[in-house]
Amino acid sequence: MTAGVMTVSVLAGAPAASAQTVPSIESMSSDAQAQIDALTADARAQIDNFVGQSREQAWNTRNQILDQVKVLNPAAADAIQSAVDAAVNAIFPGLIDQKNAEARAAREAQERAHAEQVAREHAAAEAAAREAEAQRKRNEFDRGPCPADARVCVDLNGKRTWLQDNGNVSYVASAMSAGMAGQETPRGTFYINRKIKDEISREFGNAPMPYSMYFTNSGHAFHEGSPAYESNGCIHLSHQDAVRFWNDVPVGSKVFIY
């Protein structure tokens, strides 16, 4: 290897004598071709020395030779690469195509990974923007007279109910309904006294009341039920809202209904 590199160095970088006349275009072309031929022969000789060694060693040697040529004589790199690759393929058939395919697959995998990372970052940015907008709307939300220490607020006239965290609106139900005329939902300050996930109403023929959170001792509760219909005094919530209230509101939480 060292001898080959020295040969290449001499061919690529030997200084001209000061008294030498300017060569003709024909002689320059001839010298360049001779240099390429010499580099090619030297490269072939180095590859031939690796007969019997592993394919991976041959591939590494091939790359070392080409790296050296690019430094010593970049103009000859393409011509010499063709000759070197031909020599490698003669000793290790298919090696060049295999390694090129592996490099291509690695590039494609890297490009896919980069695209996926960009997509994740884009999705995260969009999610952050949506959350910021939701927070802005929560900050502008009309809390009415509901006190800051109430965990759950209900505006019967406005048909709204929401959750609070230290006075900050944390969740707004998509819809709700309350008690019908004659069975109105009571107004005032209450506290969640018990929670029963798979509750039924024995008073009304074992009607289901999933995710019940009682706030009086008279049977008034937040629970899953159609917001399209008035209740017998409870607060009806959609399934999604009932689950959120159930998960976020512990027993003992303050409820304010106005």
Helices and strands as residue ranges (DSSP letters): H 2-13, H 25-48, H 55-72, G 74-76, H 77-91, H 95-140, E 152-155, E 160-165, E 168-172, E 176-177, E 188-191, E 194-201, G 202-204, E 207-214, E 221-224, E 235-237, H 239-248, E 254-257
